Amino acid sequence: MQYLILSDMHANSEALAAVLRRVRRKRFDVTLVLGDLVGYGAGPNQVVESIRDLPGTVYRIRGNHDKVVAGLEDGSNFNHAALAAARWTTEHMTAPNLRFVRELPQGPLVVPEGFTICHGSPLDEDTYVFSMYEAWEIFENYPAELVFFGHTHVPSLFVHRGREIRVALLRGESGTITLEPGHRYLVNPGSIGQPRDRDPRAAYMTYDSERKIIKWHRVNYAIERAQRRIVKAGLPKLLADRLALGT
Ligand SMILES: [Fe+2]
C-alpha cells in the first residue's frame, strides 16, 4: 500500500495546496492526517475543505488546536498568540467546517495494516515527543512496531532496537528510511503549515508498506502570501514572522 502522510496543516492553505500539487500525479491508496488542521493560519476553511475532500481512503485524527478551535477544550494551556489564533479561527469558520473539526476522532488510531497514527504520543494525544526520554516511555508502554506522530513540527525519527534508542532529525529536501525487521519506529513527518526546524518549507511523508520505505519531502510554497493573509486577517504578526523563519 502507498500512504501519503500529512500533519499540522495549521490553516496554511498555501502550504497545503503546494503539497497536494506536488503529489497530484502520484497514486496513494491511503492518506493519513495526524491532526492540527487549523489554528495559526488564515485559511482554516480552505484547509478543512481540502482535507475533507481528499480522494481515496483517508484516516484523520484531531490535534490539540483542533480541540480548542472546536470548543472541546478552553486553551488555558495555550500561549497568547495560539489562543488569539484559535479564537479568530472559531469565529471565521463555517458551521459545517467547525462541526467537521469537532468530530475528528481522538488518536491513537490503529490503521488496518496494523501500525498506529497519533497527534502527540500514542499514550497521550497532547504529549510532545521531542527527546528519547519520551520515546523510551512509548517504546516501553505501547507495543507497536511503527507509529506516525505529529505535534512537534520537527521531521524526526526514533528507532528502538534491543536496549538502544537512536534519534535522527530528517533534514534536507528529501530522504529515505528503510524499515528493518526487529526494529521499532516512531516517525514524525514534520508540519505542513508551521514548520519549526528552521526550514520554512512545507514537510510531509510517503510510506510504501510493501517495500517498507518511508520518504520525507520538503516543498516550497508562497510563504509571503500566507504571511500577508495572516497580517490582513488581524492574526498576531508573530505567526507570520515565524513562517519565514521556520520556527
Ligand atoms: Fe501543531
Residues whose N, C-alpha, C, O or C-beta is under 5 A from the ligand:
A	BS01	LIG	D8 D36 H151
